[in-house]
Amino acid sequence: MGPIRTLDDILDMLRRRASVIFWVILLGAMVSLWVAAKQQHFYESSAVLQITRPKIADDLAKSTVDGSSARRLQLIEQRLMARGSVLDIIEKFGLYQDLPGLVPSEKVALLRESVSLTGVAAAREGFADDGTISVLTISALMPTPEQAQAVASEFATRTIELSQSSRIEQARETLTFFVDKETALISEVAELENEITAYRNANNVALPGGIEMRREEISTLNTGLLEIEREQIELRRQADQTTSNQRQATAQRMLEVFEEKLATLDAQRELLLNRRSALERSLETTPEVERQLGVYERRMGQLQTELELISQRRTEAEVGFRLEASRQSERLTVIESAPLPDYPATGGRKKKALMGGVASIGLALGTAFLLELRRPVLRSVAQMERETGLTPVVAIPFLDTSSKRRGVFSRLRMAFGGRRRSGTEPSG
């Protein structure tokens, strides 16, 4: 600090630099008052939204809209802060009309900085954080109370609309996907059934279910053949007995009757044999045909399994869409509307002016101190003894010859302060 080490040195510095300190404080105060007068007040209004739980438990009817509420709100915020949406709000409420020099991109940046969306995480269940948001606060900082309230309310309304529309759209897209998939699978199953039928007809293969019927018919034919053979044996035995027991003429007539019956039975037997052969041939398939039929059966089983799964998912998607359309799932509700602010959110002008005055005093003292450091001069006997260790014999005061031309105040100041302003010169 040079020669300024004691309180007397500081007071002496303040007396000598009083004019500099005065002008610096005066200029600083004027600048502070000008800045405070130019300061524009901003008002803040906030709307509070609550994320309510579904009316129906997920175990009974689950919505198809998946993902955490924090992620969905982040996507909504990105859509809200899109350039087109922000320009629409600026045009709707006539914002920044007092700044005609701003281009649209600058207006968009100002509104994005003036609006904030803050979410409060819900209480955790256990140790895992599922990203659930319980409360969403939308705040707007605008030049007038009316604009702050209108902008906060507009953003809250659009947030609710975007949340509802996005959930319904996602549920509708999910339902549409499963409906289209189910329709495609039904069509594919029908085409495969037609292809299997055509293949069986081309290769003379019985359809499933007809094989059992044909096998039962073959069994019936075999029973009929056995009955015919039994009757033929009975007729032949009767013919032999007639030949041995009856007269020749009678036996001849009876043999003719037996032969007609045997011919009839032979014709019936031939017909049954032909039918059985045809049925047996229809049941016979080649290994290649059997392999292809196995491929068809496996493919049909896969399609039917997939169709059952898709049908179940389609039913769930339909339930989820109905939940979203009737607003019985998770939704946003306003629990606190944006109020009309009573006081500005920015600091008062008096406070700004006072802070500027305090800063001006500090700057003035700092300027005076820097001026002293720039020219460190020994100005008193005490400073001489402290810095050099020598005791001056005589202290010659500084004589200002121009004091005659100065006023009374200047001469009095020189009279009382001359001793401390005078430089000392040690006498030999």
C-alpha positions in Angstrom: 0.0 0.0 0.0 3.0 2.4 -0.1 2.8 5.2 2.5 -0.9 4.5 3.2 -0.9 2.2 6.2 -2.8 3.9 9.0 -6.2 5.5 9.4 -4.7 9.0 9.3 -3.1 8.2 6.0 -6.5 7.0 4.7 -8.2 10.1 5.9 -5.5 12.3 4.4 -5.9 10.5 1.1 -9.7 11.1 1.2 -9.2 14.8 1.8 -6.7 15.2 -1.0 -8.8 13.1 -3.5 -12.1 14.5 -2.4 -12.8 16.1 -5.8 -12.0 12.9 -7.7 -14.2 10.9 -5.3 -17.0 13.4 -5.6 -17.1 13.4 -9.4 -16.8 9.7 -9.7 -19.7 9.2 -7.2 -21.7 11.8 -9.0 -21.2 10.3 -12.4 -21.9 6.8 -11.1 -25.1 7.8 -9.4 -26.3 9.5 -12.6 -25.5 6.4 -14.6 -27.3 4.2 -12.0 -30.3 6.4 -12.1 -30.4 6.3 -15.9 -30.0 2.6 -16.0 -32.8 2.1 -13.4 -35.1 4.5 -15.3 -34.5 2.5 -18.5 -35.1 -0.8 -16.9 -38.1 -2.7 -18.2 -40.2 -4.6 -15.8 -41.1 -8.3 -16.5 -44.1 -10.1 -15.0 -44.2 -13.9 -14.5 -47.3 -16.1 -14.5 -47.3 -19.9 -14.0 -49.9 -22.6 -14.8 -49.7 -25.9 -12.9 -50.7 -29.2 -14.6 -51.1 -32.5 -12.8 -50.7 -35.9 -14.5 -53.5 -38.0 -13.1 -53.5 -41.7 -13.0 -55.8 -43.9 -15.1 -59.3 -44.4 -13.9 -59.1 -48.1 -14.7 -56.3 -50.2 -13.3 -53.7 -51.4 -15.8 -54.3 -55.0 -14.6 -57.9 -54.8 -15.9 -57.5 -52.7 -19.0 -54.1 -51.5 -20.1 -53.4 -48.6 -22.4 -51.3 -49.2 -25.5 -49.4 -45.9 -25.0 -46.1 -47.0 -23.5 -43.1 -45.0 -22.2 -42.5 -42.8 -19.2 -44.4 -39.5 -18.8 -41.1 -37.6 -18.6 -40.1 -38.8 -22.1 -43.6 -37.9 -23.5 -43.5 -34.5 -22.0 -40.1 -33.9 -23.5 -41.4 -34.7 -26.9 -44.4 -32.4 -26.3 -42.1 -29.6 -25.2 -40.1 -30.0 -28.4 -43.2 -29.7 -30.5 -44.4 -26.7 -28.5 -41.0 -24.9 -29.0 -40.9 -25.6 -32.7 -40.5 -22.5 -34.8 -44.0 -22.7 -36.4 -45.7 -23.1 -33.1 -43.8 -20.3 -31.4 -44.5 -17.9 -34.4 -48.2 -18.8 -34.2 -48.3 -17.8 -30.5 -46.4 -14.5 -31.2 -48.8 -13.6 -34.0 -51.9 -14.6 -31.9 -51.0 -12.3 -29.0 -49.1 -9.6 -30.8 -45.9 -10.1 -28.9 -42.9 -7.9 -29.3 -44.7 -5.3 -31.3 -42.7 -2.6 -29.5 -39.6 -4.1 -31.1 -40.1 -3.7 -34.8 -36.5 -4.2 -35.6 -36.5 -7.8 -34.5 -36.5 -10.5 -37.2 -38.7 -13.6 -36.7 -35.8 -15.8 -35.6 -34.9 -13.3 -32.9 -38.6 -13.2 -31.7 -38.6 -17.0 -31.6 -35.4 -17.0 -29.5 -36.9 -14.4 -27.1 -40.1 -16.4 -26.5 -38.2 -19.6 -26.0 -36.1 -18.0 -23.3 -39.2 -16.4 -21.7 -41.2 -19.7 -21.3 -40.0 -22.6 -19.2 -41.6 -26.1 -18.5 -40.5 -27.7 -15.3 -41.6 -31.1 -14.2 -41.6 -32.6 -10.7 -40.8 -36.3 -10.4 -43.4 -38.5 -8.7 -42.5 -40.4 -5.6 -40.6 -43.6 -6.3 -42.1 -47.0 -5.7 -39.2 -49.0 -4.4 -35.7 -48.2 -5.6 -36.3 -47.9 -9.3 -37.0 -44.5 -11.1 -39.6 -45.1 -13.7 -39.5 -41.5 -15.0 -43.0 -40.6 -13.9 -43.8 -36.9 -13.6 -46.5 -35.8 -11.1 -46.7 -32.0 -11.7 -45.8 -29.8 -14.6 -45.3 -26.1 -14.2 -45.4 -23.8 -17.2 -44.0 -20.3 -16.5 -44.0 -17.2 -18.8 -42.0 -14.1 -18.2 -43.4 -11.2 -20.3 -43.3 -7.3 -20.3 -47.0 -7.0 -19.2 -49.1 -9.0 -16.7 -51.7 -9.7 -19.4 -49.2 -11.1 -21.8 -47.6 -13.3 -19.1 -51.0 -14.7 -18.1 -52.1 -15.2 -21.7 -48.9 -16.9 -22.8 -48.8 -19.2 -19.8 -52.4 -20.2 -20.3 -51.9 -20.8 -24.1 -48.9 -23.0 -23.5 -50.8 -25.0 -20.8 -53.8 -25.5 -23.2 -51.6 -26.6 -26.1 -49.7 -29.0 -23.8 -52.9 -30.7 -22.8 -54.1 -30.8 -26.4 -50.8 -32.2 -27.7 -50.7 -34.8 -24.9 -54.2 -36.0 -25.6 -53.9 -36.0 -29.4 -50.5 -37.7 -29.3 -51.8 -40.5 -27.0 -54.9 -41.0 -29.2 -52.8 -41.0 -32.3 -50.4 -43.6 -30.9 -53.3 -45.8 -29.7 -55.0 -45.5 -33.1 -51.8 -46.3 -35.0 -51.3 -49.4 -32.8 -54.9 -50.5 -33.4 -54.6 -50.0 -37.1 -51.4 -52.0 -37.3 -52.9 -55.0 -35.6 -56.1 -54.8 -37.6 -54.2 -54.7 -40.8 -52.0 -57.6 -39.6 -55.0 -59.7 -38.6 -56.6 -59.0 -42.0 -53.5 -60.0 -43.8 -53.1 -63.2 -41.8 -56.8 -64.2 -42.4 -56.3 -63.7 -46.1 -53.0 -65.7 -46.1 -54.7 -68.6 -44.2 -57.5 -68.6 -46.8 -55.1 -68.6 -49.7 -53.1 -71.5 -48.1 -56.3 -73.5 -47.6 -57.2 -73.0 -51.2 -53.7 -74.1 -52.2 -53.8 -77.2 -50.0 -57.2 -78.1 -51.5 -56.0 -77.7 -55.1 -52.9 -79.8 -54.3 -54.9 -82.6 -52.8 -57.3 -82.6 -55.8 -54.4 -82.6 -58.2 -52.8 -85.5 -56.4 -56.0 -87.4 -55.7 -55.5 -87.0 -52.0 -58.5 -87.1 -49.6 -59.1 -84.0 -47.5 -58.6 -84.2 -43.8 -61.6 -85.8 -42.2 -62.5 -87.7 -45.5 -59.8 -90.2 -44.8 -61.6 -91.6 -41.8 -64.8 -91.7 -43.7 -63.2 -93.6 -46.5 -61.6 -96.0 -44.1 -64.9 -96.7 -42.5 -66.5 -97.2 -46.0 -63.7 -99.7 -46.8 -64.4 -101.6 -43.6 -68.1 -101.7 -44.5 -67.3 -103.0 -48.0 -65.1 -105.7 -46.5 -68.0 -106.8 -44.2 -70.3 -106.8 -47.3 -67.8 -109.0 -49.2 -67.6 -111.4 -46.4 -71.4 -111.7 -46.3 -71.5 -112.3 -50.1 -68.9 -115.0 -49.8 -70.9 -116.6 -47.0 -74.0 -116.6 -49.1 -72.2 -118.1 -52.0 -70.9 -120.9 -49.9 -74.4 -121.6 -48.6 -75.8 -121.7 -52.2 -73.1 -124.0 -53.3 -73.8 -126.4 -50.5 -77.5 -126.3 -51.2 -76.7 -127.0 -54.9 -74.6 -130.0 -54.0 -77.3 -131.4 -51.7 -80.0 -130.8 -54.4 -78.0 -132.8 -57.0 -77.7 -135.8 -54.7 -81.2 -135.8 -53.2 -83.5 -134.6 -56.0 -84.5 -136.0 -59.3 -82.6 -134.8 -62.3 -85.3 -132.6 -63.7 -86.0 -131.0 -60.3 -82.3 -130.7 -59.5 -81.7 -129.1 -62.9 -84.3 -126.4 -62.2 -83.0 -125.8 -58.8 -79.4 -125.5 -60.0 -80.5 -122.9 -62.5 -81.9 -120.8 -59.7 -78.8 -121.3 -57.6 -76.6 -120.2 -60.5 -78.7 -117.0 -61.0 -78.3 -116.2 -57.4 -74.5 -116.9 -57.5 -74.2 -114.7 -60.6 -76.0 -111.9 -58.8 -73.7 -112.3 -55.8 -70.7 -112.4 -58.1 -71.8 -109.1 -59.7 -72.3 -107.6 -56.3 -68.9 -108.8 -55.1 -67.2 -107.4 -58.2 -68.9 -104.0 -57.6 -67.7 -104.0 -54.0 -64.2 -105.0 -54.9 -64.0 -102.2 -57.5 -65.3 -99.7 -55.0 -62.8 -100.9 -52.3 -59.9 -100.7 -54.8 -60.9 -97.1 -55.7 -61.0 -96.1 -52.1 -57.7 -97.8 -51.3 -56.1 -96.0 -54.2 -57.4 -92.6 -53.0 -55.7 -93.3 -49.7 -52.4 -94.1 -51.2 -49.9 -91.2 -51.4 -46.4 -90.9 -52.6 -43.6 -89.8 -50.1 -43.2 -86.5 -52.0 -46.9 -85.8 -51.7 -46.8 -86.7 -48.0 -43.7 -84.4 -47.5 -45.5 -81.5 -49.2 -48.6 -82.1 -47.2 -46.5 -82.0 -44.0 -45.0 -78.6 -45.1 -48.5 -77.3 -45.7 -49.6 -78.5 -42.3 -46.7 -76.9 -40.5 -47.2 -73.6 -42.3 -50.9 -73.7 -41.5 -50.1 -74.3 -37.8 -47.7 -71.4 -37.7 -50.2 -69.0 -39.4 -53.0 -70.1 -37.0 -50.7 -69.6 -34.0 -49.7 -66.1 -35.2 -53.3 -65.3 -36.0 -54.4 -66.1 -32.5 -51.6 -63.9 -31.1 -52.4 -61.0 -33.4 -56.1 -61.3 -32.6 -55.4 -61.1 -28.9 -53.1 -58.1 -29.4 -55.7 -56.5 -31.6 -58.3 -56.9 -28.8 -55.9 -55.2 -26.3 -55.2 -52.4 -28.8 -58.9 -51.8 -29.3 -59.4 -51.6 -25.5 -56.5 -49.2 -25.2 -57.8 -47.0 -28.0 -61.2 -46.8 -26.3 -59.5 -45.8 -23.0 -57.7 -43.0 -24.7 -60.7 -41.8 -26.7 -62.8 -41.7 -23.6 -60.0 -40.0 -21.6 -60.0 -42.8 -18.9 -56.2 -43.3 -19.1 -53.4 -41.1 -17.9 -54.1 -37.5 -18.7 -53.1 -33.9 -17.9 -55.4 -31.7 -15.9 -55.1 -28.0 -14.8 -54.9 -27.8 -11.0 -53.8 -24.1 -11.0 -54.6 -21.7 -13.8 -52.2 -19.0 -14.7 -53.0 -15.9 -12.5 -52.6 -12.3 -13.4 -49.4 -11.2 -11.7 -49.6 -8.3 -9.3 -46.0 -7.4 -9.0 -43.1 -7.6 -11.5 -40.7 -10.5 -11.1 -37.6 -8.3 -11.8 -35.9 -6.2 -9.1 -37.2 -2.7 -8.2 -35.8 0.4 -9.8 -34.9 1.9 -6.4 -33.0 -1.2 -5.5 -31.1 -1.0 -8.8 -30.3 2.7 -8.2 -29.1 2.0 -4.7 -26.9 -0.8 -5.8 -25.5 1.5 -8.5 -24.8 4.2 -5.9 -22.9 1.7 -3.6 -21.0 0.5 -6.6 -20.1 4.2 -7.5 -18.8 4.8 -4.0 -16.6 1.7 -4.2 -15.4 2.7 -7.7 -14.5 6.2 -6.4 -12.5 4.9 -3.4 -10.8 2.4 -5.7 -9.9 5.2 -8.2 -8.5 7.4 -5.4 -6.4 4.5 -4.0 -5.0 3.7 -7.5 -4.0 7.4 -7.9 -2.2 7.3 -4.6 -0.4 4.1 -5.6 0.6 5.7 -8.9 2.5 8.5 -7.1 3.6 7.2 -3.7 4.9 10.4 -1.9 5.9 10.9 1.8 3.6 13.6 3.0 4.0 13.6 6.8 6.7 13.3 9.5 5.2 10.0 10.7 5.4 8.6 7.1 9.0 9.8 6.9 10.0 8.2 10.2 8.1 4.9 9.3 9.5 4.5 5.8 13.1 5.7 6.3 13.8 5.6 10.0 15.0 9.2 10.0 13.5 12.0 12.1 13.2 15.3 10.2 14.5 18.4 12.0 12.2 20.8 10.2 9.0 20.4 8.3 8.5 23.0 5.7 4.9 23.4 4.6 3.9 23.6 1.0 3.2 27.2 0.0 0.7 27.7 -2.8 1.3 31.1 -4.3 -1.9 30.9 -6.3 -4.0 31.0 -3.1 -4.5 34.7 -3.5 -6.6 34.1 -6.5 -8.7 31.5 -4.9 -11.8 31.9 -2.8 -12.2 31.9 0.9 -13.1 28.2 1.0 -9.8 27.3 -0.7 -7.7 29.4 1.5 -9.3 27.9 4.6 -8.8 24.4 3.3 -5.1 25.2 2.6 -4.7 26.7 6.1 -6.0 23.7 7.9 -4.7 21.0 5.6 -1.4 22.6 4.6 0.6 20.7 7.2 -0.5 17.3 6.0 -0.2 18.2 2.3 3.3 19.6 2.6 6.2 17.5 1.7 8.9 17.1 4.4 12.5 17.5 3.9 15.0 16.3 6.4 17.5 19.0 7.6 21.1 18.3 7.9 
